[in-house]
Amino acid sequence: MSEKLYVIKIGGNVIDNPEACDRFLSHFAKIEGAKILVHGGGKVATQIAARLQIETQMVDGRRITDKPMLDVVTMVYGGLVNKNLVAMLQAAGCNAIGLTGADGGIIRSVKRPVKSIDYGFVGDIEEVNAAQISALLSSELVPVIAPLTYSSEGLLLNTNADTMASATAVAMAGSFEVNLIYCFEKKGVLSDPDDDLAVIPSLTPASYEEYKSAGVINKGMIPKLDNAFAALTAGVSRVTICHADDLGEAIISAAGTTISLA
């Protein structure tokens, strides 16, 4: 049987909350065995951009990354946020190493082509270097990956963290039994967005389509779930979406929403 690997993505709303982030990292540090943390950016990039008088442009919740904003997200995601997470994990006894996709060539992307919207310096993932990541894990290091990738032309590219987590999980599924867990500020996928206890305990492709058709699942949850089902189809063993505080429970038994193909 393959060794277990946990690929865990933490959302920006948790990173923005110091107490919630501390609790999450304490849970994460206690996970035994191989693990990878992929993190979002949170509001810090927007705040620092405002201080630098750089305008933040969003379309359907996605950041437009022009050259000035690329400089900001590189500093914030790859520097400030990533290294603070690494420092806190070290304090919790977890030997973490902070990375972008460019470090060790672990995640290469192509700059998103301009269609109806020019997203700027945004990357669509082409390849995850599973061998390089495995080498880090073999050295008993815990990769902490910022939402930045690189292109073959040497560009840094802002890249969706949910997609990075899914792509990393899929790439590692050839060598590990991979559990992909998305942790954020809600208890799971909700049937009522105003009721934090209205958790949908499990989703299959059929029930997912029903919830989408009824408008129950919409907006930003759709790409997260699309990534989850794609990961399962490509060989990931298990996908869970849960509250950051429930990470330990999600690993031991079940918490949040379990995504399955049947």
C-alpha positions in Angstrom: 0.0 0.0 0.0 1.3 3.5 -0.9 2.3 5.9 1.8 -0.3 8.5 2.7 0.2 12.1 1.7 -2.0 15.0 2.9 -2.2 18.0 0.5 -4.0 20.7 2.5 -5.0 24.1 1.1 -5.7 26.9 3.5 -7.8 29.9 2.4 -7.1 33.5 2.7 -9.9 34.3 5.1 -8.2 32.0 7.7 -4.8 33.5 7.0 -6.3 37.0 7.6 -7.4 35.9 11.1 -4.4 35.5 13.4 -6.2 33.4 16.0 -7.8 31.1 13.4 -4.5 30.8 11.6 -2.7 29.9 14.8 -5.3 27.1 15.5 -5.1 25.8 12.0 -1.2 25.6 12.0 -1.3 23.8 15.4 -3.6 21.2 13.9 -1.5 21.0 10.7 1.8 20.6 12.6 0.4 17.5 14.5 -0.4 15.6 11.3 2.0 12.6 11.2 3.7 11.6 8.0 4.0 13.3 4.6 2.1 16.5 4.1 2.1 19.6 1.9 0.5 23.0 2.7 -0.7 25.2 -0.2 -1.9 28.7 0.9 -3.9 31.5 -0.5 -3.1 35.1 -0.3 -5.8 36.8 1.7 -6.4 40.5 1.9 -2.9 41.5 2.7 -1.9 42.0 -1.0 -4.9 44.4 -1.4 -4.0 46.3 1.8 -0.3 46.7 0.8 -1.2 47.6 -2.8 -3.4 50.4 -1.4 -0.5 51.7 0.7 1.6 51.8 -2.4 -1.2 53.5 -4.3 -1.6 50.5 -6.7 -5.2 49.9 -7.7 -6.7 46.5 -7.1 -8.9 45.3 -10.0 -11.2 42.2 -9.6 -13.4 40.4 -12.1 -15.8 37.8 -10.8 -13.7 37.5 -7.6 -10.4 37.0 -9.5 -7.6 39.5 -9.3 -6.3 41.2 -12.4 -2.5 40.9 -12.1 -0.8 43.7 -14.1 2.9 44.3 -13.6 2.7 46.5 -10.5 0.2 44.1 -8.9 2.5 41.1 -9.8 5.3 42.9 -7.8 2.9 43.2 -4.8 1.6 39.6 -4.8 5.2 38.3 -5.2 6.3 40.2 -2.2 3.2 39.4 -0.1 2.4 35.8 -1.2 5.9 34.5 -1.7 7.5 36.6 1.1 5.4 38.0 3.9 2.6 35.4 4.0 4.7 32.3 3.1 7.6 33.0 5.5 5.3 33.9 8.4 3.5 30.5 7.9 6.9 28.8 7.8 8.2 30.5 10.9 5.0 29.6 12.9 5.3 26.0 11.7 8.9 25.8 12.8 7.8 27.1 16.3 5.2 24.3 16.3 7.9 21.7 15.7 7.2 21.2 12.0 10.2 21.5 9.7 8.7 23.5 6.9 10.3 24.9 3.8 8.6 27.9 2.0 8.4 27.7 -1.8 6.8 29.2 -4.8 6.3 27.1 -7.9 9.5 28.6 -9.3 11.6 27.2 -6.5 13.1 23.8 -7.6 10.9 24.2 -10.7 8.1 22.5 -8.8 5.1 24.1 -10.7 5.4 25.5 -14.2 2.6 27.4 -15.9 1.7 29.2 -19.1 0.6 32.8 -19.0 -3.2 32.8 -19.4 -4.1 33.9 -23.0 -6.2 37.0 -23.4 -9.8 36.2 -24.4 -12.7 38.4 -23.2 -10.6 39.5 -20.2 -6.9 40.2 -19.8 -6.0 38.8 -16.4 -2.4 39.9 -16.8 0.3 37.8 -15.2 -1.8 34.9 -14.2 -0.7 31.3 -14.7 -2.5 28.2 -15.9 -0.6 25.1 -14.7 1.2 23.0 -17.2 3.4 20.7 -15.1 4.0 19.8 -11.5 7.4 18.3 -10.8 6.4 15.4 -8.5 10.0 14.0 -8.3 11.3 17.3 -6.9 8.5 17.5 -4.4 9.0 13.8 -3.4 12.7 14.6 -2.8 11.7 17.3 -0.3 9.3 15.0 1.4 12.0 12.3 1.6 14.2 14.8 3.4 11.4 15.1 6.0 10.7 18.7 4.9 7.1 20.0 4.7 6.6 22.1 1.6 4.6 25.3 2.1 3.7 26.5 -1.3 2.7 30.1 -2.2 0.2 30.8 -5.0 2.9 31.7 -7.5 4.2 29.7 -10.4 6.7 30.3 -13.2 6.7 30.1 -17.0 9.3 28.6 -19.3 10.1 32.2 -20.3 11.1 33.0 -16.7 8.0 34.9 -15.7 6.5 34.7 -12.2 2.7 34.2 -12.5 -0.1 34.6 -9.9 -1.9 31.3 -9.8 -5.1 30.1 -8.1 -4.3 28.3 -4.9 -7.2 25.8 -5.2 -6.0 24.8 -8.6 -2.4 24.5 -7.3 -3.5 22.2 -4.5 -5.5 20.0 -6.9 -2.7 19.8 -9.5 -0.2 19.0 -6.8 -2.4 16.3 -5.3 -2.9 14.7 -8.8 0.8 14.8 -9.6 1.7 13.1 -6.3 -1.1 10.4 -6.7 1.3 8.3 -8.8 3.5 7.7 -5.7 1.3 8.3 -2.7 -2.2 7.6 -1.4 -3.3 11.3 -1.5 -5.9 13.0 0.6 -6.7 16.5 -0.6 -8.3 18.7 2.0 -9.6 22.3 1.4 -9.8 24.2 4.7 -11.6 27.5 4.9 -13.8 29.5 7.2 -17.0 27.5 6.7 -18.0 24.0 8.0 -18.1 22.6 4.5 -20.2 23.0 1.4 -23.5 24.6 2.7 -27.0 24.1 1.4 -27.8 27.5 2.9 -25.0 30.1 2.8 -26.6 31.9 5.8 -26.6 28.8 8.0 -23.2 27.6 9.0 -24.6 24.3 10.2 -26.3 23.5 6.9 -23.4 21.3 5.8 -23.9 18.9 2.8 -22.1 15.8 4.2 -21.2 14.3 0.9 -21.3 15.1 -2.8 -21.2 12.9 -5.9 -21.2 14.1 -9.5 -24.9 13.6 -9.7 -25.8 15.4 -6.5 -23.4 18.2 -7.4 -25.2 18.8 -10.7 -28.6 18.8 -8.9 -27.4 21.4 -6.3 -25.9 23.5 -9.1 -29.1 23.4 -11.2 -31.1 24.5 -8.1 -28.7 27.4 -7.5 -27.8 26.0 -4.1 -24.1 25.7 -5.0 -22.9 28.7 -6.9 -20.2 31.4 -7.3 -16.8 30.7 -5.9 -17.7 27.2 -4.6 -18.1 25.9 -8.2 -14.4 26.1 -9.3 -13.4 24.6 -5.9 -15.7 21.6 -6.5 -14.7 21.3 -10.1 -11.1 21.0 -9.0 -12.1 18.4 -6.3 -13.9 16.1 -8.8 -11.1 16.5 -11.3 -8.6 15.4 -8.7 -10.6 12.3 -7.8 -11.0 11.4 -11.5 -7.2 11.7 -11.9 -6.3 9.4 -9.1 -6.5 11.3 -5.8 -7.9 9.0 -3.1 -10.1 11.4 -1.1 -11.2 15.0 -1.1 -12.7 16.9 1.8 -13.9 20.5 2.2 -14.0 21.6 5.9 -13.6 24.3 8.4 -9.9 25.0 9.3 -10.7 24.2 13.0 -11.9 20.7 11.9 -8.8 19.6 10.2 -7.8 17.1 12.8 -11.3 15.6 12.8 -11.4 15.5 9.0 -8.2 13.3 9.0 -9.2 11.0 11.8 -12.8 10.3 10.8 -15.0 12.7 8.8 -15.8 16.4 9.0 -17.2 18.9 6.5 -18.1 17.7 3.0 -16.6 14.5 1.5 -16.3 14.6 -2.3 -16.6 11.2 -4.0 -17.2 9.8 -7.5 -20.0 7.4 -6.4 
